[in-house]
Amino acid sequence: MNEMKAAIENNLSEFWERQSLKTDESDSVEDFVDELDSLAAVDALLGIEAIVGMHIPEASVIRKGGYESKQQFVDDLTAKVMAYVEGKKK
């Protein structure tokens, strides 16, 4: 399960990097906030489903309202996916 968790975290981290907007150097940190809405987060499940080998209903794992940071996205979604997978294996 640790390998699966690491693969999920890596996949989500890479997904965030592909989806997040990049600013030019003139913007201040206060002017730019990384966010990922819940609809965009659903797209991340495609890669996760390939890793875990099962369909994951988005309503079970995607946070309503989206994610305010990469760390929140990776931590929250990984924990929920792992709990879902472990629940299905029982």
N, CA, C and O atoms as CSV, one atom per row, in Angstrom:
chain,resi,resn,atom,element,x,y,z
A,1,MET,N,N,0.813,-1.202,0.000
A,1,MET,CA,C,0.000,0.000,0.000
A,1,MET,C,C,0.856,1.266,0.000
A,1,MET,O,O,0.434,2.294,-0.531
A,2,ASN,N,N,2.061,1.204,0.593
A,2,ASN,CA,C,2.923,2.384,0.611
A,2,ASN,C,C,3.364,2.788,-0.791
A,2,ASN,O,O,3.488,3.977,-1.089
A,3,GLU,N,N,3.603,1.790,-1.662
A,3,GLU,CA,C,3.978,2.086,-3.043
A,3,GLU,C,C,2.818,2.733,-3.776
A,3,GLU,O,O,3.014,3.667,-4.554
A,4,MET,N,N,1.603,2.238,-3.530
A,4,MET,CA,C,0.420,2.811,-4.147
A,4,MET,C,C,0.223,4.255,-3.683
A,4,MET,O,O,-0.069,5.137,-4.490
A,5,LYS,N,N,0.385,4.488,-2.387
A,5,LYS,CA,C,0.230,5.835,-1.841
A,5,LYS,C,C,1.242,6.784,-2.467
A,5,LYS,O,O,0.892,7.900,-2.851
A,6,ALA,N,N,2.492,6.350,-2.572
A,6,ALA,CA,C,3.535,7.184,-3.171
A,6,ALA,C,C,3.228,7.477,-4.637
A,6,ALA,O,O,3.450,8.594,-5.104
A,7,ALA,N,N,2.724,6.493,-5.360
A,7,ALA,CA,C,2.380,6.688,-6.771
A,7,ALA,C,C,1.222,7.679,-6.910
A,7,ALA,O,O,1.223,8.512,-7.816
A,8,ILE,N,N,0.241,7.590,-6.017
A,8,ILE,CA,C,-0.883,8.527,-6.033
A,8,ILE,C,C,-0.394,9.938,-5.745
A,8,ILE,O,O,-0.763,10.879,-6.448
A,9,GLU,N,N,0.434,10.092,-4.715
A,9,GLU,CA,C,0.960,11.413,-4.367
A,9,GLU,C,C,1.758,12.018,-5.518
A,9,GLU,O,O,1.623,13.205,-5.815
A,10,ASN,N,N,2.574,11.215,-6.156
A,10,ASN,CA,C,3.373,11.678,-7.286
A,10,ASN,C,C,2.475,12.105,-8.440
A,10,ASN,O,O,2.688,13.155,-9.047
A,11,ASN,N,N,1.476,11.290,-8.739
A,11,ASN,CA,C,0.543,11.591,-9.818
A,11,ASN,C,C,-0.200,12.897,-9.549
A,11,ASN,O,O,-0.343,13.726,-10.448
A,12,LEU,N,N,-0.670,13.081,-8.326
A,12,LEU,CA,C,-1.412,14.295,-7.980
A,12,LEU,C,C,-0.517,15.525,-8.008
A,12,LEU,O,O,-0.939,16.596,-8.443
A,13,SER,N,N,0.705,15.373,-7.547
A,13,SER,CA,C,1.652,16.484,-7.573
A,13,SER,C,C,1.930,16.920,-9.014
A,13,SER,O,O,1.941,18.114,-9.313
A,14,GLU,N,N,2.154,15.960,-9.894
A,14,GLU,CA,C,2.394,16.265,-11.304
A,14,GLU,C,C,1.155,16.869,-11.942
A,14,GLU,O,O,1.261,17.791,-12.751
A,15,PHE,N,N,-0.027,16.357,-11.584
A,15,PHE,CA,C,-1.273,16.899,-12.108
A,15,PHE,C,C,-1.411,18.372,-11.705
A,15,PHE,O,O,-1.757,19.217,-12.531
A,16,TRP,N,N,-1.137,18.669,-10.431
A,16,TRP,CA,C,-1.232,20.059,-9.954
A,16,TRP,C,C,-0.308,20.964,-10.766
A,16,TRP,O,O,-0.705,22.051,-11.184
A,17,GLU,N,N,0.918,20.513,-10.985
A,17,GLU,CA,C,1.889,21.313,-11.731
A,17,GLU,C,C,1.412,21.585,-13.153
A,17,GLU,O,O,1.620,22.680,-13.675
A,18,ARG,N,N,0.780,20.609,-13.778
A,18,ARG,CA,C,0.273,20.798,-15.138
A,18,ARG,C,C,-0.921,21.748,-15.155
A,18,ARG,O,O,-1.109,22.495,-16.115
A,19,GLN,N,N,-1.720,21.721,-14.104
A,19,GLN,CA,C,-2.952,22.503,-14.073
A,19,GLN,C,C,-2.787,23.911,-13.529
A,19,GLN,O,O,-3.563,24.798,-13.887
A,20,SER,N,N,-1.808,24.139,-12.682
A,20,SER,CA,C,-1.676,25.442,-12.032
A,20,SER,C,C,-1.202,26.483,-13.027
A,20,SER,O,O,-0.471,26.183,-13.971
A,21,LEU,N,N,-1.628,27.698,-12.797
A,21,LEU,CA,C,-1.237,28.812,-13.648
A,21,LEU,C,C,0.131,29.316,-13.228
A,21,LEU,O,O,0.454,29.343,-12.040
A,22,LYS,N,N,0.911,29.705,-14.179
A,22,LYS,CA,C,2.235,30.272,-13.893
A,22,LYS,C,C,2.164,31.784,-14.085
A,22,LYS,O,O,1.546,32.267,-15.033
A,23,THR,N,N,2.794,32.518,-13.190
A,23,THR,CA,C,2.818,33.968,-13.320
A,23,THR,C,C,4.172,34.399,-13.837
A,23,THR,O,O,5.144,33.645,-13.787
A,24,ASP,N,N,4.221,35.628,-14.337
A,24,ASP,CA,C,5.530,36.152,-14.694
A,24,ASP,C,C,6.175,36.724,-13.431
A,24,ASP,O,O,5.514,36.853,-12.401
A,25,GLU,N,N,7.416,37.054,-13.505
A,25,GLU,CA,C,8.173,37.447,-12.317
A,25,GLU,C,C,7.732,38.774,-11.709
A,25,GLU,O,O,8.115,39.088,-10.582
A,26,SER,N,N,6.934,39.559,-12.433
A,26,SER,CA,C,6.515,40.856,-11.913
A,26,SER,C,C,5.379,40.748,-10.906
A,26,SER,O,O,5.149,41.679,-10.134
A,27,ASP,N,N,4.674,39.641,-10.903
A,27,ASP,CA,C,3.561,39.463,-9.968
A,27,ASP,C,C,4.076,39.147,-8.573
A,27,ASP,O,O,5.058,38.423,-8.412
A,28,SER,N,N,3.415,39.687,-7.582
A,28,SER,CA,C,3.785,39.367,-6.203
A,28,SER,C,C,3.033,38.125,-5.761
A,28,SER,O,O,2.045,37.731,-6.381
A,29,VAL,N,N,3.500,37.519,-4.700
A,29,VAL,CA,C,2.851,36.326,-4.167
A,29,VAL,C,C,1.415,36.642,-3.773
A,29,VAL,O,O,0.524,35.814,-3.962
A,30,GLU,N,N,1.185,37.827,-3.229
A,30,GLU,CA,C,-0.157,38.207,-2.797
A,30,GLU,C,C,-1.127,38.326,-3.966
A,30,GLU,O,O,-2.331,38.132,-3.800
A,31,ASP,N,N,-0.600,38.647,-5.154
A,31,ASP,CA,C,-1.456,38.814,-6.331
A,31,ASP,C,C,-1.812,37.486,-6.988
A,31,ASP,O,O,-2.697,37.418,-7.841
A,32,PHE,N,N,-1.118,36.444,-6.582
A,32,PHE,CA,C,-1.314,35.159,-7.249
A,32,PHE,C,C,-1.563,34.060,-6.233
A,32,PHE,O,O,-0.768,33.844,-5.319
A,33,VAL,N,N,-2.666,33.379,-6.408
A,33,VAL,CA,C,-3.001,32.286,-5.509
A,33,VAL,C,C,-3.238,31.039,-6.347
A,33,VAL,O,O,-4.060,31.050,-7.264
A,34,ASP,N,N,-2.528,29.976,-6.039
A,34,ASP,CA,C,-2.779,28.696,-6.699
A,34,ASP,C,C,-4.058,28.114,-6.142
A,34,ASP,O,O,-4.212,27.980,-4.928
A,35,GLU,N,N,-4.963,27.771,-7.017
A,35,GLU,CA,C,-6.176,27.090,-6.605
A,35,GLU,C,C,-6.540,26.093,-7.683
A,35,GLU,O,O,-6.167,26.249,-8.846
A,36,LEU,N,N,-7.264,25.078,-7.289
A,36,LEU,CA,C,-7.747,24.083,-8.227
A,36,LEU,C,C,-9.181,23.802,-7.852
A,36,LEU,O,O,-9.450,23.336,-6.745
A,37,ASP,N,N,-10.115,24.077,-8.758
A,37,ASP,CA,C,-11.508,23.860,-8.405
A,37,ASP,C,C,-11.854,22.371,-8.459
A,37,ASP,O,O,-11.117,21.561,-9.021
A,38,SER,N,N,-12.979,22.044,-7.867
A,38,SER,CA,C,-13.358,20.633,-7.750
A,38,SER,C,C,-13.613,19.995,-9.112
A,38,SER,O,O,-13.378,18.798,-9.279
A,39,LEU,N,N,-14.081,20.757,-10.077
A,39,LEU,CA,C,-14.314,20.195,-11.415
A,39,LEU,C,C,-13.003,19.799,-12.080
A,39,LEU,O,O,-12.917,18.742,-12.705
A,40,ALA,N,N,-11.987,20.634,-11.949
A,40,ALA,CA,C,-10.677,20.293,-12.502
A,40,ALA,C,C,-10.072,19.109,-11.760
A,40,ALA,O,O,-9.390,18.278,-12.361
A,41,ALA,N,N,-10.320,19.032,-10.461
A,41,ALA,CA,C,-9.774,17.939,-9.657
A,41,ALA,C,C,-10.316,16.581,-10.099
A,41,ALA,O,O,-9.636,15.563,-9.964
A,42,VAL,N,N,-11.534,16.569,-10.622
A,42,VAL,CA,C,-12.123,15.310,-11.100
A,42,VAL,C,C,-11.245,14.691,-12.185
A,42,VAL,O,O,-11.129,13.468,-12.264
A,43,ASP,N,N,-10.627,15.524,-13.019
A,43,ASP,CA,C,-9.748,15.011,-14.074
A,43,ASP,C,C,-8.560,14.237,-13.509
A,43,ASP,O,O,-8.031,13.342,-14.168
A,44,ALA,N,N,-8.145,14.576,-12.305
A,44,ALA,CA,C,-7.025,13.875,-11.677
A,44,ALA,C,C,-7.362,12.417,-11.396
A,44,ALA,O,O,-6.470,11.574,-11.304
A,45,LEU,N,N,-8.645,12.123,-11.261
A,45,LEU,CA,C,-9.038,10.747,-10.940
A,45,LEU,C,C,-8.699,9.755,-12.048
A,45,LEU,O,O,-8.523,8.568,-11.772
A,46,LEU,N,N,-8.607,10.207,-13.276
A,46,LEU,CA,C,-8.280,9.285,-14.367
A,46,LEU,C,C,-6.937,8.607,-14.130
A,46,LEU,O,O,-6.814,7.391,-14.280
A,47,GLY,N,N,-5.946,9.384,-13.764
A,47,GLY,CA,C,-4.631,8.812,-13.475
A,47,GLY,C,C,-4.639,7.954,-12.225
A,47,GLY,O,O,-3.963,6.927,-12.163
A,48,ILE,N,N,-5.406,8.378,-11.226
A,48,ILE,CA,C,-5.483,7.637,-9.964
A,48,ILE,C,C,-6.169,6.294,-10.172
A,48,ILE,O,O,-5.740,5.283,-9.616
A,49,GLU,N,N,-7.228,6.282,-10.966
A,49,GLU,CA,C,-7.931,5.021,-11.228
A,49,GLU,C,C,-7.023,4.003,-11.911
A,49,GLU,O,O,-7.130,2.803,-11.660
A,50,ALA,N,N,-6.135,4.482,-12.768
A,50,ALA,CA,C,-5.171,3.584,-13.419
A,50,ALA,C,C,-4.207,2.989,-12.392
A,50,ALA,O,O,-3.793,1.837,-12.519
A,51,ILE,N,N,-3.857,3.765,-11.389
A,51,ILE,CA,C,-2.938,3.284,-10.351
A,51,ILE,C,C,-3.606,2.255,-9.447
A,51,ILE,O,O,-3.021,1.213,-9.151
A,52,VAL,N,N,-4.830,2.545,-9.010
A,52,VAL,CA,C,-5.498,1.667,-8.048
A,52,VAL,C,C,-6.271,0.528,-8.705
A,52,VAL,O,O,-6.645,-0.434,-8.035
A,53,GLY,N,N,-6.512,0.628,-10.001
A,53,GLY,CA,C,-7.181,-0.450,-10.722
A,53,GLY,C,C,-8.670,-0.555,-10.469
A,53,GLY,O,O,-9.247,-1.637,-10.577
A,54,MET,N,N,-9.301,0.568,-10.131
A,54,MET,CA,C,-10.752,0.552,-9.939
A,54,MET,C,C,-11.317,1.946,-10.159
A,54,MET,O,O,-10.602,2.945,-10.078
A,55,HIS,N,N,-12.608,1.992,-10.438
A,55,HIS,CA,C,-13.306,3.276,-10.578
A,55,HIS,C,C,-13.480,3.889,-9.196
A,55,HIS,O,O,-13.798,3.193,-8.231
A,56,ILE,N,N,-13.271,5.189,-9.112
A,56,ILE,CA,C,-13.455,5.905,-7.854
A,56,ILE,C,C,-14.505,6.987,-8.082
A,56,ILE,O,O,-14.277,7.909,-8.865
A,57,PRO,N,N,-15.645,6.889,-7.417
A,57,PRO,CA,C,-16.679,7.912,-7.592
A,57,PRO,C,C,-16.190,9.260,-7.055
A,57,PRO,O,O,-15.780,9.371,-5.900
A,58,GLU,N,N,-16.243,10.267,-7.906
A,58,GLU,CA,C,-15.701,11.565,-7.504
A,58,GLU,C,C,-16.368,12.142,-6.261
A,58,GLU,O,O,-15.717,12.830,-5.476
A,59,ALA,N,N,-17.647,11.872,-6.073
A,59,ALA,CA,C,-18.353,12.393,-4.894
A,59,ALA,C,C,-17.787,11.818,-3.596
A,59,ALA,O,O,-17.957,12.405,-2.528
A,60,SER,N,N,-17.121,10.680,-3.688
A,60,SER,CA,C,-16.553,10.039,-2.501
A,60,SER,C,C,-15.211,10.625,-2.074
A,60,SER,O,O,-14.814,10.489,-0.917
A,61,VAL,N,N,-14.508,11.280,-3.007
A,61,VAL,CA,C,-13.141,11.692,-2.695
A,61,VAL,C,C,-12.801,13.157,-2.989
A,61,VAL,O,O,-11.871,13.700,-2.394
A,62,ILE,N,N,-13.530,13.795,-3.885
A,62,ILE,CA,C,-13.208,15.175,-4.264
A,62,ILE,C,C,-13.815,16.150,-3.262
A,62,ILE,O,O,-14.998,16.059,-2.934
A,63,ARG,N,N,-13.015,17.062,-2.791
A,63,ARG,CA,C,-13.437,18.076,-1.824
A,63,ARG,C,C,-14.309,19.119,-2.510
A,63,ARG,O,O,-13.891,19.713,-3.505
A,64,LYS,N,N,-15.499,19.348,-2.002
A,64,LYS,CA,C,-16.376,20.381,-2.554
A,64,LYS,C,C,-15.718,21.737,-2.363
A,64,LYS,O,O,-15.195,22.039,-1.291
A,65,GLY,N,N,-15.748,22.539,-3.394
A,65,GLY,CA,C,-15.146,23.864,-3.324
A,65,GLY,C,C,-13.716,23.908,-3.823
A,65,GLY,O,O,-13.158,24.991,-4.001
A,66,GLY,N,N,-13.120,22.767,-4.049
A,66,GLY,CA,C,-11.771,22.723,-4.592
A,66,GLY,C,C,-10.692,22.774,-3.524
A,66,GLY,O,O,-10.934,22.519,-2.344
A,67,TYR,N,N,-9.501,23.110,-3.976
A,67,TYR,CA,C,-8.306,23.054,-3.129
A,67,TYR,C,C,-7.560,24.376,-3.226
A,67,TYR,O,O,-7.436,24.949,-4.309
A,68,GLU,N,N,-7.071,24.851,-2.106
A,68,GLU,CA,C,-6.393,26.138,-2.052
A,68,GLU,C,C,-4.881,26.032,-2.251
A,68,GLU,O,O,-4.222,27.029,-2.546
A,69,SER,N,N,-4.336,24.834,-2.090
A,69,SER,CA,C,-2.893,24.668,-2.252
A,69,SER,C,C,-2.579,23.273,-2.782
A,69,SER,O,O,-3.395,22.355,-2.694
A,70,LYS,N,N,-1.402,23.143,-3.322
A,70,LYS,CA,C,-0.943,21.844,-3.815
A,70,LYS,C,C,-0.906,20.838,-2.674
A,70,LYS,O,O,-1.359,19.704,-2.831
A,71,GLN,N,N,-0.372,21.244,-1.533
A,71,GLN,CA,C,-0.259,20.334,-0.395
A,71,GLN,C,C,-1.632,19.850,0.058
A,71,GLN,O,O,-1.811,18.667,0.347
A,72,GLN,N,N,-2.597,20.755,0.120
A,72,GLN,CA,C,-3.952,20.385,0.509
A,72,GLN,C,C,-4.534,19.390,-0.498
A,72,GLN,O,O,-5.152,18.398,-0.112
A,73,PHE,N,N,-4.337,19.658,-1.771
A,73,PHE,CA,C,-4.837,18.785,-2.838
A,73,PHE,C,C,-4.250,17.382,-2.722
A,73,PHE,O,O,-4.981,16.392,-2.721
A,74,VAL,N,N,-2.933,17.308,-2.624
A,74,VAL,CA,C,-2.258,16.006,-2.566
A,74,VAL,C,C,-2.641,15.249,-1.287
A,74,VAL,O,O,-3.005,14.075,-1.350
A,75,ASP,N,N,-2.561,15.909,-0.142
A,75,ASP,CA,C,-2.838,15.242,1.135
A,75,ASP,C,C,-4.287,14.787,1.251
A,75,ASP,O,O,-4.554,13.639,1.609
A,76,ASP,N,N,-5.216,15.678,0.950
A,76,ASP,CA,C,-6.635,15.370,1.110
A,76,ASP,C,C,-7.083,14.275,0.147
A,76,ASP,O,O,-7.730,13.309,0.553
A,77,LEU,N,N,-6.739,14.429,-1.113
A,77,LEU,CA,C,-7.193,13.458,-2.106
A,77,LEU,C,C,-6.514,12.102,-1.919
A,77,LEU,O,O,-7.156,11.065,-2.084
A,78,THR,N,N,-5.240,12.096,-1.580
A,78,THR,CA,C,-4.547,10.824,-1.333
A,78,THR,C,C,-5.200,10.079,-0.173
A,78,THR,O,O,-5.472,8.883,-0.275
A,79,ALA,N,N,-5.448,10.776,0.917
A,79,ALA,CA,C,-6.063,10.141,2.093
A,79,ALA,C,C,-7.434,9.567,1.753
A,79,ALA,O,O,-7.757,8.447,2.149
A,80,LYS,N,N,-8.232,10.324,1.027
A,80,LYS,CA,C,-9.582,9.852,0.687
A,80,LYS,C,C,-9.552,8.684,-0.295
A,80,LYS,O,O,-10.342,7.748,-0.170
A,81,VAL,N,N,-8.649,8.734,-1.266
A,81,VAL,CA,C,-8.528,7.627,-2.220
A,81,VAL,C,C,-8.055,6.367,-1.503
A,81,VAL,O,O,-8.596,5.284,-1.727
A,82,MET,N,N,-7.050,6.502,-0.643
A,82,MET,CA,C,-6.547,5.339,0.086
A,82,MET,C,C,-7.636,4.734,0.975
A,82,MET,O,O,-7.763,3.512,1.047
A,83,ALA,N,N,-8.411,5.563,1.643
A,83,ALA,CA,C,-9.505,5.064,2.487
A,83,ALA,C,C,-10.556,4.357,1.638
A,83,ALA,O,O,-11.083,3.320,2.042
A,84,TYR,N,N,-10.858,4.899,0.487
A,84,TYR,CA,C,-11.839,4.274,-0.405
A,84,TYR,C,C,-11.352,2.908,-0.880
A,84,TYR,O,O,-12.093,1.926,-0.843
A,85,VAL,N,N,-10.107,2.858,-1.321
A,85,VAL,CA,C,-9.527,1.602,-1.824
A,85,VAL,C,C,-9.475,0.556,-0.717
A,85,VAL,O,O,-9.843,-0.598,-0.937
A,86,GLU,N,N,-9.020,0.949,0.472
A,86,GLU,CA,C,-8.946,0.019,1.579
A,86,GLU,C,C,-10.330,-0.477,1.985
A,86,GLU,O,O,-10.488,-1.645,2.343
A,87,GLY,N,N,-11.326,0.390,1.935
A,87,GLY,CA,C,-12.708,0.003,2.239
A,87,GLY,C,C,-13.257,-0.999,1.244
A,87,GLY,O,O,-14.027,-1.882,1.621
A,88,LYS,N,N,-12.882,-0.884,-0.003
A,88,LYS,CA,C,-13.354,-1.800,-1.052
A,88,LYS,C,C,-12.673,-3.162,-0.966
A,88,LYS,O,O,-13.223,-4.161,-1.430
A,89,LYS,N,N,-11.492,-3.206,-0.383
A,89,LYS,CA,C,-10.760,-4.474,-0.292
A,89,LYS,C,C,-11.189,-5.325,0.874
A,89,LYS,O,O,-10.795,-6.487,0.970
A,90,LYS,N,N,-12.003,-4.761,1.779
A,90,LYS,CA,C,-12.456,-5.519,2.959
A,90,LYS,C,C,-13.574,-6.452,2.613
A,90,LYS,O,O,-14.075,-7.165,3.483
